[in-house]
Amino acid sequence: MIKVKNITDETYQQHSILFEKQSITVELRFLPQVERWMLSASFKGRSVTGIFLSLGVLHVNNSLFPFDFIVKESSGTGIDPFKADDFTSRCTLYMLEAQDMIDIRGLPVAI
């Protein structure tokens, strides 16, 4: 599990994560009109776009990527990220590698 670092309260930001000797490009957008964070990711010429971030769920598991993203929060409220400063205060975005994506039965969550 790799923490996506340096997320700010800017409404558009781009991050790179080194994975398998290549780079995953992650774009984050905060949409103040609907109070939601949105993720897009690209890796090896494949992309997913417009995924709304929620707590505790896999976000790109149907895209056949060998990784996924999950949001965890520290306040204990269980509320999805909805403010511009949530990733600087109470939420953290993690990139999960294949070995991190195992469900409680021991089966792969994503291939």
N, C-alpha and C positions, 0 to 999 in steps of 0.2 A: 504494500500500500504506500503510495507516494502522495504527500501533501502538495497541492497546487499552491505555490507560494506567491506572495506579493499581490494578492487580490486586494484591490482598493475599492473605494466607493464611486469610482468613475463609471459613467453609464455605458461606456464601451471600452473593452480592454482585450488584449491578445497575449496569450502565454504560450511558451514552448516547453514541452516535456521530452527529455531524452528517453527513448524506449527502443530496445532492440537495435541500437546503433543508428537510429533514425529519430526524427522529431515528430511529435504529435503537436499540431497547432490547435489550441483551444481558444475560442472566442467566447467572451462572456458579455452579455448585454443586460442592463437593468432597464426595465420598461416602467417608468414612474406612473403612467396612466393606468396600468393594471396591477401595479405593485408586484412584479414578478421578475425573477432572474431567468435568463434564457442562455443555453449553451449550444455551441456548434463546435464540431471537432473534425479534423482531417488528418489522415495518416495513409501513406503509400498510395496516394491518388484517390482514396475513397473519402467521402464526407457524409456527415449527418448534420442537419441544421434545425434550428428552432425548437430545441427540447427544453421545456420548462423544468426548472430544478425543484425537486421535492426532497424532503428528508427521508433517509433510510431506504431508498429504492435504487435499483440499477437503472441507468438512463439510456444506454446504447446497446443493451444486450441483444437486440434483434438485428444488429447491423453487421454481425460477423467480424467485429474487431476483436483482437486478442486482449482487450482491456475494457474497462468500463469506468464510470464515475459514480461516486456516492457522496451525499452531503450529510454531515453529522453536525449536531449543534450541542453547545455546552450549557445552555441555560436550563434545560429540562422542561421547556414549555411545549415542545413537540410541534412548534409552528414553523411551517416552511419559510425559507428566506423571502421576505417581502419588502424590506427596506434597503436603501442603497448601501448603508453601512453594516448590513448583517454579516458580511464576510470579513469585516474588520473587528467585529465585536463578538458574535455568538455562533457563527456558522463556519465550517471548514469544508472545503472541497478536496476530495481525495480521488486519485486515479488508482483503480484496482487492477492488478495483474491477474493472469489466468488462475494462479494458485489462490488468490484472494476471493475468487468468485465461486465458492463452493457452498451449496445450500446445506441445511441442517441434516439432510439424508446422506451427505457425502457425494452428491451428484454434481457435475458441473452446471453452473448457472448459465454460462455462455461458452460457446466453442470458438 
